[in-house]
């Protein structure tokens, strides 16, 4: 349920509504916009909305029919903007994240970061822990990988984004990363999402390979319900009957999510296609669709990569792509910093 206050509602009137909501056993969440204030009543109890409609300063009370309350535009009409290291995601901004699929060695990450610095990359991605389908595939080098990422990023004045796969890793990740990434396999790891909701760093939440838009937003709801609203949704392709590409990159997710949610949504064309020569056109298409950013795999020597080299761009390919999307973005009112 959402209680919409009128534009002239006083702080006392807002406080009275919050008090009334909490008295009925709900949790009250306030969202203040430029014109109006919306108070969300979070909980599973039944109540009569007329109890709130008659309170001073209230314009209307909306009974929500969706299970996601905090992530919906009904709760917050303006776009959420998540900022990391001067790079913004959301509203008119499209942020860029790039780096190798997996951390292999210091030299490998440093050479990649050095090349990406020329393309104005301010957020370096890299996997230290790799949840793989096969138990025999490269699983990452663990905390040593996080240490490498942090050291390289500091040397090149970059932020770090890396995938967390277990609750037990949160304390470790807090020391090294600026953005927690939740992979597709963990999108519905609800215990992990609840714990990440209590952290104070941005979260990239990737869509599960067989998940619906509603399921993605419900997973984001777990994080927001815990108190963390710095969420960046990520479309990374879904599993369909097509086998030519690694996944089917669902770019329809961009306009759909942006219509029903205030959270920014970025696109991962590397996992979405699994093919290096498809990353460039799908990146351009994603920007043209209005996405709030891209996360792309780039490796200084992808032919020798221990993980997903076939979908990783060469640094010079990324630089050309960066130049191209900088030209495309303004056409749809987007700005790439």
MIMIRO-702623 format. One line per 5 residues: for each residue x, y, z of C-alpha. Coordinates in nm, 4 decimals, padded with zeros to 6 digits, always signed. Example, Ala and Ser with C-alpha at 12.3 -4.5 7.8 and 13.67 -1.06 7.14 Angstrom:
2
+01.2300:-00.4500:+00.7800  +01.3670:-00.1060:+00.7140
# end
This chain:
337
+00.0000:+00.0000:+00.0000  +00.1224:+00.3501:-00.0884  +00.0120:+00.6672:+00.0851  +00.0593:+00.9681:-00.1430  +00.0939:+01.3015:+00.0371
-00.0072:+01.6294:-00.1234  +00.2562:+01.8801:-00.2300  +00.1955:+02.1010:+00.0732  +00.2034:+01.8266:+00.3356  +00.3982:+01.9280:+00.6465
+00.6625:+01.7224:+00.8241  +00.4169:+01.6784:+01.1109  +00.1525:+01.5375:+00.8778  +00.4051:+01.2983:+00.7224  +00.5158:+01.1878:+01.0687
+00.1538:+01.1271:+01.1667  +00.1006:+00.8990:+00.8656  +00.4215:+00.7070:+00.9455  +00.3047:+00.6672:+01.3047  -00.0349:+00.5369:+01.1897
+00.1246:+00.2898:+00.9483  +00.3587:+00.1524:+01.2131  +00.0778:+00.1322:+01.4690  -00.1001:-00.1138:+01.2391  +00.2038:-00.3411:+01.2220
+00.3557:-00.2218:+00.8926  +00.7024:-00.0896:+00.8170  +00.6934:+00.2638:+00.6742  +00.9325:+00.3688:+00.3958  +00.9401:+00.7311:+00.2804
+01.0247:+00.8411:-00.0738  +01.0455:+01.2179:-00.1216  +01.0193:+01.3458:-00.4764  +01.0390:+01.6988:-00.6131  +00.6606:+01.7373:-00.6069
+00.5192:+01.4790:-00.3674  +00.6090:+01.2430:-00.0868  +00.5101:+00.8758:-00.1019  +00.5018:+00.6552:+00.2069  +00.5042:+00.2799:+00.1491
+00.3460:+00.0443:+00.4033  +00.5488:-00.2767:+00.3902  +00.3935:-00.5929:+00.5318  +00.1521:-00.8776:+00.4651  -00.1305:-00.7627:+00.6927
-00.4744:-00.6624:+00.5652  -00.5997:-00.3119:+00.6414  -00.8661:-00.0670:+00.5327  -00.7103:+00.2058:+00.3215  -00.9791:+00.4476:+00.4422
-00.7962:+00.4577:+00.7752  -00.5227:+00.6537:+00.5994  -00.7230:+00.8454:+00.3376  -00.8738:+01.0704:+00.6065  -00.5416:+01.1687:+00.7628
-00.4335:+01.5327:+00.7117  -00.2076:+01.5898:+00.4102  -00.3004:+01.2664:+00.2316  -00.3962:+01.2917:-00.1376  -00.4669:+00.9257:-00.2101
-00.3955:+00.5724:-00.0953  -00.2970:+00.3141:-00.3580  -00.3454:-00.0557:-00.2936  -00.0636:-00.2278:-00.4816  -00.1413:-00.5416:-00.6810
+00.2247:-00.6353:-00.7356  +00.4414:-00.8197:-00.4858  +00.7282:-00.5780:-00.5383  +00.6651:-00.2472:-00.3639  +00.9916:-00.0592:-00.3184
+01.1290:-00.1226:-00.6674  +00.8166:-00.0007:-00.8476  +00.7682:+00.3434:-01.0010  +00.4522:+00.3785:-00.7936  +00.6780:+00.4090:-00.4890
+00.9352:+00.6326:-00.6603  +00.8543:+00.8035:-00.9878  +01.2010:+00.9512:-01.0466  +01.4894:+00.7365:-01.1670  +01.7381:+00.6126:-00.9101
+02.0932:+00.7182:-00.9954  +02.3773:+00.5049:-00.8625  +02.7178:+00.6744:-00.8661  +03.0536:+00.5000:-00.8276  +03.3905:+00.6730:-00.8754
+03.2268:+00.9582:-01.0666  +03.0414:+00.7218:-01.3021  +02.6611:+00.7422:-01.2910  +02.3997:+00.4801:-01.3787  +02.0386:+00.5840:-01.4283
+01.8225:+00.8712:-01.5564  +02.0183:+01.0416:-01.8383  +02.3462:+00.8657:-01.7564  +02.4944:+00.5439:-01.8949  +02.7948:+00.4058:-01.7081
+03.0612:+00.1711:-01.8376  +03.2276:-00.1203:-01.6577  +03.4983:-00.3314:-01.8224  +03.7689:-00.5828:-01.7452  +03.8589:-00.9504:-01.7690
+03.6147:-01.2296:-01.6954  +03.8515:-01.3758:-01.4376  +04.1566:-01.2552:-01.2495  +04.4511:-01.4724:-01.3534  +04.7686:-01.2826:-01.2657
+04.8663:-00.9320:-01.1588  +05.0316:-00.8713:-01.4967  +04.7188:-00.9789:-01.6848  +04.4867:-00.7483:-01.4885  +04.7313:-00.4575:-01.4887
+04.7925:-00.4707:-01.8642  +04.4171:-00.4828:-01.9269  +04.3503:-00.1922:-01.6896  +04.6294:+00.0134:-01.8461  +04.4703:-00.0302:-02.1885
+04.1197:+00.0438:-02.0577  +04.2390:+00.3617:-01.8913  +04.2843:+00.5069:-02.2404  +03.9110:+00.4455:-02.2972  +03.8220:+00.6349:-01.9774
+03.7150:+00.3209:-01.7882  +03.6693:+00.4133:-01.4205  +03.5233:+00.0831:-01.2966  +03.7230:-00.2381:-01.3374  +03.5445:-00.5721:-01.3342
+03.7020:-00.9099:-01.2697  +03.6071:-01.2425:-01.1164  +03.8084:-01.3720:-00.8220  +03.5553:-01.6452:-00.7456  +03.4031:-01.8152:-01.0494
+03.0866:-02.0263:-01.0076  +03.1200:-02.2637:-01.3027  +02.8838:-02.5272:-01.4404  +03.1626:-02.7856:-01.4456  +03.3544:-02.8637:-01.1247
+03.6652:-02.9103:-01.3409  +03.6549:-02.5617:-01.4948  +03.8730:-02.2763:-01.3669  +03.7174:-02.1595:-01.0386  +03.9185:-01.8412:-00.9845
+04.2041:-01.7665:-00.7445  +03.9948:-01.6438:-00.4514  +04.1001:-01.3676:-00.2148  +04.4332:-01.3301:-00.3920  +04.2335:-01.2237:-00.6973
+04.0514:-00.9577:-00.4972  +04.3854:-00.8264:-00.3697  +04.5132:-00.8021:-00.7270  +04.1994:-00.6193:-00.8408  +04.2236:-00.3695:-00.5557
+04.5927:-00.3033:-00.6110  +04.5582:-00.2578:-00.9879  +04.2455:-00.0446:-00.9536  +04.4150:+00.1839:-00.7016  +04.7134:+00.2286:-00.9326
+04.4842:+00.3299:-01.2180  +04.2345:+00.5272:-01.0054  +03.9544:+00.2806:-01.0759  +03.6765:+00.1281:-00.8668  +03.6317:-00.2503:-00.8415
+03.3291:-00.4666:-00.9268  +03.3475:-00.8394:-00.8538  +03.1053:-01.1282:-00.8102  +03.0230:-01.2561:-00.4634  +02.8869:-01.6095:-00.4382
+02.8339:-01.6741:-00.0675  +02.7246:-01.4951:+00.2502  +03.0501:-01.5927:+00.4204  +03.2435:-01.3743:+00.1716  +03.0740:-01.0424:+00.2544
+03.3289:-00.9309:+00.5148  +03.6139:-01.0198:+00.2804  +03.4576:-00.8388:-00.0156  +03.3943:-00.5272:+00.1934  +03.7723:-00.4812:+00.2157
+03.8413:-00.4935:-00.1570  +03.5414:-00.4079:-00.3775  +03.3314:-00.0998:-00.4455  +03.0443:-00.2878:-00.6123  +02.9080:-00.6290:-00.5152
+02.8004:-00.8294:-00.8197  +02.5350:-01.0983:-00.7812  +02.5563:-01.3435:-01.0713  +02.2702:-01.5067:-01.2581  +02.3029:-01.8294:-01.0594
+02.2581:-01.6396:-00.7324  +01.9749:-01.4082:-00.8333  +01.7387:-01.6071:-00.6120  +01.9856:-01.6810:-00.3341  +01.7542:-01.4998:-00.0948
+01.9732:-01.5362:+00.2137  +02.2580:-01.3683:+00.0272  +02.0257:-01.0935:-00.0991  +01.8965:-01.0258:+00.2521  +02.2499:-00.9875:+00.3848
+02.3532:-00.7609:+00.0967  +02.0528:-00.5451:+00.1837  +02.2287:-00.4513:+00.5078  +02.5482:-00.3403:+00.3308  +02.6151:+00.0129:+00.2117
+02.7767:-00.0518:-00.1255  +02.6079:-00.0677:-00.4685  +02.4859:-00.4055:-00.5937  +02.4790:-00.5273:-00.9539  +02.1969:-00.7801:-00.9665
+02.2062:-00.9996:-01.2772  +01.8915:-01.1564:-01.4153  +01.8735:-01.5342:-01.3828  +01.9032:-01.7255:-01.7076  +01.5418:-01.8490:-01.6813
+01.3930:-01.5674:-01.4728  +01.1076:-01.3322:-01.5536  +01.1136:-00.9540:-01.5151  +00.8940:-00.9834:-01.2066  +01.1294:-01.2369:-01.0488
+01.4229:-01.0015:-01.1115  +01.2387:-00.7154:-00.9418  +01.1345:-00.9407:-00.6530  +01.5004:-01.0287:-00.5973  +01.5853:-00.6577:-00.5972
+01.3018:-00.6115:-00.3477  +01.4852:-00.8387:-00.1019  +01.7862:-00.6060:-00.1152  +01.5814:-00.2866:-00.0899  +01.3740:-00.4274:+00.1958
+01.7010:-00.4715:+00.3859  +01.7776:-00.1011:+00.3468  +02.0105:-00.0843:+00.0443  +01.8586:+00.1031:-00.2503  +02.1827:+00.1264:-00.4522
+02.0854:-00.1475:-00.6957  +02.1827:-00.1772:-01.0613  +01.9816:-00.4390:-01.2479  +02.1609:-00.6273:-01.5252  +02.0218:-00.8019:-01.8314
+02.2712:-01.0744:-01.9297  +02.0701:-01.2971:-02.1595  +01.8274:-01.5801:-02.0966  +01.8198:-01.9464:-02.1914  +01.6062:-02.0240:-02.4975
+01.5994:-02.2949:-02.7641  +01.8633:-02.1065:-02.9684  +02.2122:-02.2552:-02.9417  +02.4118:-02.0383:-03.1837  +02.4776:-01.7798:-02.9139
+02.5579:-01.8569:-02.5500  +02.2297:-01.6972:-02.4387  +01.9541:-01.4923:-02.6002  +02.0130:-01.1282:-02.5085  +01.6694:-00.9907:-02.4233
+01.6928:-00.6184:-02.4975  +01.3167:-00.5818:-02.4500  +01.4006:-00.5962:-02.0803  +01.5340:-00.2400:-02.1001  +01.2121:-00.0517:-02.1910
+00.9986:-00.2883:-01.9829  +01.2043:-00.2516:-01.6641  +01.2415:+00.1238:-01.7107  +00.8634:+00.1555:-01.7387  +00.7772:-00.0384:-01.4228
+01.0823:+00.0295:-01.2024  +01.2926:+00.3305:-01.1026  +01.6113:+00.1219:-01.0741  +01.8817:+00.1549:-01.3418  +01.9351:-00.1377:-01.5770
+02.2620:-00.2181:-01.7547  +02.3409:-00.4842:-02.0147  +02.6075:-00.7557:-02.0301  +02.6529:-00.8342:-02.4019  +02.9528:-01.0595:-02.3298
+02.7513:-01.3261:-02.1450  +02.4442:-01.2381:-02.3479  +02.6035:-01.3591:-02.6714  +02.9211:-01.5468:-02.5770  +03.0777:-01.4411:-02.9053
+03.3313:-01.1602:-02.9411  +03.2047:-01.0409:-03.2784  +02.8491:-01.0073:-03.1444  +02.9427:-00.7931:-02.8435  +02.9901:-00.4734:-03.0434
+02.6549:-00.4705:-03.2305  +02.4563:-00.5767:-02.9235  +02.6274:-00.3085:-02.7130  +02.5232:-00.0431:-02.9633  +02.1702:-00.1836:-02.9737
+02.1503:-00.1792:-02.5934  +02.2530:+00.1857:-02.5805  +01.9994:+00.2676:-02.8520  +01.7310:+00.0944:-02.6418  +01.8085:+00.3314:-02.3545
+02.0062:+00.1125:-02.1140  +02.1803:+00.2780:-01.8207  +02.5188:+00.1228:-01.8883  +02.7235:-00.1711:-02.0121  +02.9449:-00.4276:-01.8401
+03.1841:-00.5785:-02.0946  +03.4584:-00.8375:-02.0733  +03.7957:-00.7202:-02.2038  +04.1237:-00.9125:-02.1854  +04.4723:-00.8015:-02.2868
+04.5259:-01.1419:-02.4511  +04.1877:-01.3183:-02.4825  +04.3286:-01.6021:-02.6935  +04.5152:-01.7216:-02.3823  +04.2423:-01.6451:-02.1278
+04.1653:-01.9100:-01.8663  +03.7961:-01.8229:-01.8768  +03.5572:-01.7030:-02.1522  +03.8234:-01.5739:-02.3901  +03.5888:-01.6222:-02.6857
+03.3536:-01.3520:-02.5570  +03.6223:-01.1086:-02.4403  +03.7146:-00.8072:-02.6516  +04.0694:-00.7032:-02.7343  +04.1464:-00.3615:-02.5789
+04.1568:-00.1963:-02.9219  +03.8112:-00.3364:-03.0018  +03.6764:-00.1942:-02.6779  +03.8265:+00.1474:-02.7538  +03.6522:+00.1577:-03.0919
+03.3263:+00.0491:-02.9305  +03.3650:+00.3177:-02.6636  +03.4085:+00.5825:-02.9342  +03.1027:+00.4579:-03.1222  +02.8643:+00.4421:-02.8261
+02.9764:+00.7886:-02.7138  +02.8316:+00.9049:-03.0466  +02.5108:+00.7024:-03.0174  +02.4192:+00.7916:-02.6584  +02.3355:+01.1632:-02.7120
+02.0858:+01.0726:-02.9830  +01.8591:+00.9154:-02.7212  +01.9378:+01.1737:-02.4534  +02.2012:+00.9703:-02.2700  +02.5374:+01.0890:-02.1425
+02.8441:+00.8666:-02.1027  +03.0941:+01.0195:-01.8643
# end
